Amino acid sequence: MLSISNLHARVDDKPILKGLTLDVPAGEVHAIMGPNGAGKSTLSYVLTGREGYEVTEGSASLDGEDLLSLDPSERAAKGVFLSFQYPLEIPGVPALTFIRTALNAQRKARGEPEISAPEFLKRARETASALKIDFEMLKRALNVGFSGGEKKRMEIFQMAMLSPRFLILDETDSGLDIDALKIVAEGVNALRSPDRAMLIITHYQRLLDYIKPDRVHVLAAGRLVASGGPELALQLEREGYDKYARAA
């Protein structure tokens, strides 16, 4: 599904990614772990097309289609979704309005009809109930006054409503207590399917106790320096990243 080859990228003329190669097949969940400054968030921003992140070499494709040639809205319409580490607040825009507008924009880009208001509200209520979200919260301005856990639940709610094909979760466990972590993980696990893939970016093993990855990769100094099964995350929890950072 996702194929990255020899990817180099820089920010403000500073090289961050230095030859990253990665394949994430459909139906699989891959985790990327690594120390601060390794390039984990940069990878997520490059894949989703954030402004200011310049690709200088290499390629990234989704189902054989060049991702890097598409603008961010086109990538979203193709099914690429990023759950932010620090979700933005948008004063004056109710969460439900924001999500319905985004959903219909994506449907229009794919040549699909807009979702009707009754159908959207029915789906929103069912999804909110599954994620233990108070429906009244969805009527408030997006993320304004939300706790850290509420913001992360809102990210997972958006993900479930938009039903993307390739999910990138950038430190989704950041700031969550154990109860919120379990709820968020349940929402993510509910979206696992043979025709969908996920890339989970995290520092810690604890998220992977609830979202079991098929593969774990270590990113250090802009390169993938080790890959393995779920046991690699346990090893990192015990030993840290020092030896990988030195090798990189």
LUMZA-560439 format. One line per field, with one value per residue (C-alpha): residue number from 1; residue in three letters; y, z, x. Coordinates in steps of 0.05 Angstrom, whole numbers. Each point is the difference from the previous one (the first is absolute). Layout:
REM LUMZA-560439
num	c(NUM / ...) .
residuo	c(ALA / ...) .
north	c(Y / ...) .
up	c(Z / ...) .
east	c(X / ...) .
//
This chain:
REM LUMZA-560439
num	c(1 / 2 / 3 / 4 / 5 / 6 / 7 / 8 / 9 / 10 / 11 / 12 / 13 / 14 / 15 / 16 / 17 / 18 / 19 / 20 / 21 / 22 / 23 / 24 / 25 / 26 / 27 / 28 / 29 / 30 / 31 / 32 / 33 / 34 / 35 / 36 / 37 / 38 / 39 / 40 / 41 / 42 / 43 / 44 / 45 / 46 / 47 / 48 / 49 / 50 / 51 / 52 / 53 / 54 / 55 / 56 / 57 / 58 / 59 / 60 / 61 / 62 / 63 / 64 / 65 / 66 / 67 / 68 / 69 / 70 / 71 / 72 / 73 / 74 / 75 / 76 / 77 / 78 / 79 / 80 / 81 / 82 / 83 / 84 / 85 / 86 / 87 / 88 / 89 / 90 / 91 / 92 / 93 / 94 / 95 / 96 / 97 / 98 / 99 / 100 / 101 / 102 / 103 / 104 / 105 / 106 / 107 / 108 / 109 / 110 / 111 / 112 / 113 / 114 / 115 / 116 / 117 / 118 / 119 / 120 / 121 / 122 / 123 / 124 / 125 / 126 / 127 / 128 / 129 / 130 / 131 / 132 / 133 / 134 / 135 / 136 / 137 / 138 / 139 / 140 / 141 / 142 / 143 / 144 / 145 / 146 / 147 / 148 / 149 / 150 / 151 / 152 / 153 / 154 / 155 / 156 / 157 / 158 / 159 / 160 / 161 / 162 / 163 / 164 / 165 / 166 / 167 / 168 / 169 / 170 / 171 / 172 / 173 / 174 / 175 / 176 / 177 / 178 / 179 / 180 / 181 / 182 / 183 / 184 / 185 / 186 / 187 / 188 / 189 / 190 / 191 / 192 / 193 / 194 / 195 / 196 / 197 / 198 / 199 / 200 / 201 / 202 / 203 / 204 / 205 / 206 / 207 / 208 / 209 / 210 / 211 / 212 / 213 / 214 / 215 / 216 / 217 / 218 / 219 / 220 / 221 / 222 / 223 / 224 / 225 / 226 / 227 / 228 / 229 / 230 / 231 / 232 / 233 / 234 / 235 / 236 / 237 / 238 / 239 / 240 / 241 / 242 / 243 / 244 / 245 / 246 / 247 / 248) .
residuo	c(MET / LEU / SER / ILE / SER / ASN / LEU / HIS / ALA / ARG / VAL / ASP / ASP / LYS / PRO / ILE / LEU / LYS / GLY / LEU / THR / LEU / ASP / VAL / PRO / ALA / GLY / GLU / VAL / HIS / ALA / ILE / MET / GLY / PRO / ASN / GLY / ALA / GLY / LYS / SER / THR / LEU / SER / TYR / VAL / LEU / THR / GLY / ARG / GLU / GLY / TYR / GLU / VAL / THR / GLU / GLY / SER / ALA / SER / LEU / ASP / GLY / GLU / ASP / LEU / LEU / SER / LEU / ASP / PRO / SER / GLU / ARG / ALA / ALA / LYS / GLY / VAL / PHE / LEU / SER / PHE / GLN / TYR / PRO / LEU / GLU / ILE / PRO / GLY / VAL / PRO / ALA / LEU / THR / PHE / ILE / ARG / THR / ALA / LEU / ASN / ALA / GLN / ARG / LYS / ALA / ARG / GLY / GLU / PRO / GLU / ILE / SER / ALA / PRO / GLU / PHE / LEU / LYS / ARG / ALA / ARG / GLU / THR / ALA / SER / ALA / LEU / LYS / ILE / ASP / PHE / GLU / MET / LEU / LYS / ARG / ALA / LEU / ASN / VAL / GLY / PHE / SER / GLY / GLY / GLU / LYS / LYS / ARG / MET / GLU / ILE / PHE / GLN / MET / ALA / MET / LEU / SER / PRO / ARG / PHE / LEU / ILE / LEU / ASP / GLU / THR / ASP / SER / GLY / LEU / ASP / ILE / ASP / ALA / LEU / LYS / ILE / VAL / ALA / GLU / GLY / VAL / ASN / ALA / LEU / ARG / SER / PRO / ASP / ARG / ALA / MET / LEU / ILE / ILE / THR / HIS / TYR / GLN / ARG / LEU / LEU / ASP / TYR / ILE / LYS / PRO / ASP / ARG / VAL / HIS / VAL / LEU / ALA / ALA / GLY / ARG / LEU / VAL / ALA / SER / GLY / GLY / PRO / GLU / LEU / ALA / LEU / GLN / LEU / GLU / ARG / GLU / GLY / TYR / ASP / LYS / TYR / ALA / ARG / ALA / ALA) .
north	c(0 / 53 / -4 / 48 / -4 / 38 / 59 / 63 / 62 / 65 / 57 / 70 / -30 / -49 / -73 / -42 / -63 / -31 / -58 / -32 / -63 / -33 / -43 / -7 / -51 / 4 / -33 / 13 / 47 / 24 / 39 / 49 / 14 / 42 / 56 / 73 / 33 / -65 / 24 / -36 / 59 / 26 / -65 / 9 / 71 / -18 / -55 / 46 / 60 / 51 / 66 / 13 / -73 / -7 / -68 / 1 / -72 / -65 / -19 / -18 / -33 / -26 / -60 / 18 / 73 / 54 / 34 / 55 / 30 / 11 / 59 / -14 / 1 / -50 / -46 / 4 / -17 / -61 / -23 / 25 / 23 / 31 / 0 / 58 / -2 / 69 / 8 / 72 / 41 / 34 / 52 / 13 / -65 / -56 / -68 / -31 / 55 / -8 / -75 / 0 / 53 / -41 / -64 / 32 / 33 / -68 / -33 / 55 / -10 / -74 / 13 / -24 / 34 / 42 / -34 / 24 / 34 / -56 / -54 / 40 / 11 / -73 / -22 / 54 / -23 / -73 / 16 / 47 / -54 / -52 / 48 / 21 / 73 / 44 / 22 / 70 / 7 / -6 / 63 / 41 / 36 / -50 / -17 / 67 / -11 / -75 / -39 / -39 / -64 / 32 / 27 / -69 / -32 / 54 / -20 / -73 / 23 / 37 / -60 / -46 / 48 / 12 / -74 / 11 / -55 / 17 / 26 / 36 / 7 / 49 / -13 / -10 / -24 / 67 / 29 / -57 / -34 / -75 / 2 / 49 / -41 / -63 / 36 / 31 / -68 / -34 / 52 / -11 / -76 / 3 / 30 / -57 / -34 / -38 / 60 / 52 / 12 / 40 / 33 / 13 / 49 / -5 / 5 / -53 / -72 / 13 / 19 / -64 / -40 / 19 / 8 / -61 / 16 / -50 / 33 / 49 / 45 / 43 / 68 / 36 / 59 / -1 / -74 / -66 / -36 / -62 / -38 / -59 / -27 / 26 / -27 / 56 / 51 / -39 / 0 / 76 / 9 / -39 / 26 / 69 / 29 / 15 / -55 / 16 / 74 / -14 / -47 / 52) .
up	c(0 / 23 / -32 / 19 / -35 / 18 / 27 / 16 / 28 / 33 / 40 / -6 / -39 / 57 / -22 / 44 / -40 / -30 / -44 / 33 / -33 / 26 / -26 / 38 / -34 / 3 / 62 / 43 / 58 / 4 / 58 / -5 / 64 / 13 / 41 / -4 / -63 / -39 / -54 / 20 / -4 / -62 / -35 / 17 / -26 / -64 / -15 / 12 / -37 / 55 / -25 / 15 / -5 / -64 / -31 / -34 / -22 / -1 / -8 / 38 / -32 / 22 / -40 / -54 / -6 / 14 / 65 / -3 / -63 / 33 / 43 / 72 / -17 / -57 / 47 / 50 / -55 / -17 / 72 / 37 / 71 / 52 / 74 / 28 / 62 / 19 / -32 / -20 / 30 / -49 / 37 / -28 / -40 / 32 / -3 / -37 / -52 / -11 / -8 / -46 / -44 / -4 / -15 / -56 / -29 / -4 / -29 / -53 / -19 / -10 / -42 / 55 / 22 / 64 / 63 / 23 / 67 / 30 / -23 / 26 / 68 / 7 / -15 / 46 / 59 / -10 / -5 / 60 / 42 / -19 / 20 / 65 / -25 / 27 / -62 / 29 / -5 / -76 / -2 / 32 / -40 / -24 / 56 / 35 / 75 / -9 / 46 / -31 / 3 / -32 / -57 / -14 / 2 / -49 / -46 / 2 / -11 / -62 / -24 / 9 / -35 / -60 / -5 / -32 / -34 / 29 / 71 / 31 / 76 / 25 / 75 / 11 / 71 / 20 / 61 / 9 / 66 / -1 / -9 / -58 / -31 / 1 / -32 / -55 / -13 / -6 / -52 / -40 / 5 / -26 / -65 / -13 / -65 / -59 / -46 / 50 / 28 / 59 / 20 / 74 / 24 / 74 / 52 / 47 / 3 / 39 / -61 / -34 / 58 / -27 / -75 / -19 / -59 / -53 / -7 / 41 / -29 / 34 / -30 / 19 / -34 / -57 / -18 / 18 / 37 / 25 / -14 / 33 / 31 / 61 / 44 / -25 / 36 / 65 / -10 / -11 / 64 / 38 / -33 / -29 / -66 / 16 / -41 / -61 / 6 / 3 / -60 / -40) .
east	c(0 / 51 / 69 / 56 / 68 / 63 / -39 / 40 / -33 / 21 / -29 / 29 / 58 / 15 / 0 / -47 / -16 / 63 / -19 / -60 / -29 / -64 / -58 / -66 / -45 / -76 / -28 / 61 / 16 / 72 / 30 / 57 / 39 / 61 / 31 / -19 / 24 / 5 / -48 / -64 / -47 / 36 / -17 / -74 / 1 / 36 / -50 / -60 / 30 / 11 / 28 / 74 / 22 / 41 / 14 / 68 / 5 / -38 / -73 / -63 / -61 / -68 / -24 / 50 / -22 / 52 / -20 / 51 / -29 / -68 / -20 / -24 / -74 / 11 / 39 / -58 / -50 / 43 / -9 / 62 / -16 / 46 / -19 / 40 / 43 / -27 / -69 / -17 / -56 / -48 / -42 / -70 / -4 / -42 / 33 / -59 / 0 / 75 / -4 / -60 / 33 / 64 / -38 / -40 / 62 / 34 / -62 / -5 / 73 / -14 / -62 / -47 / -65 / -1 / -24 / -69 / -8 / -43 / 48 / 60 / -32 / -20 / 71 / 29 / -44 / 19 / 74 / -1 / -34 / 52 / 56 / -36 / -4 / -55 / -38 / -7 / 76 / -6 / -41 / 56 / 54 / 51 / 48 / -11 / 3 / 9 / 45 / 58 / -40 / -60 / 42 / 28 / -69 / -23 / 58 / -23 / -72 / 21 / 38 / -60 / -46 / 46 / 19 / 69 / 40 / 69 / 4 / 59 / -4 / 52 / 10 / -74 / 15 / 31 / -35 / -50 / -16 / -10 / -76 / 4 / 56 / -43 / -59 / 43 / 34 / -68 / -20 / 63 / -5 / -72 / 27 / 49 / -19 / 33 / -5 / 26 / 69 / 27 / 65 / 6 / 53 / 16 / 55 / -27 / -20 / -64 / -42 / 22 / -28 / -69 / 13 / 41 / 47 / 20 / 68 / 42 / 53 / 53 / 12 / 64 / 35 / -49 / 9 / -33 / 55 / -37 / -64 / -34 / -63 / -37 / 56 / 45 / -43 / 8 / 75 / 0 / -40 / 54 / 62 / -17 / 24 / 73 / 31 / -42 / 15 / 74 / -4 / -38) .
//
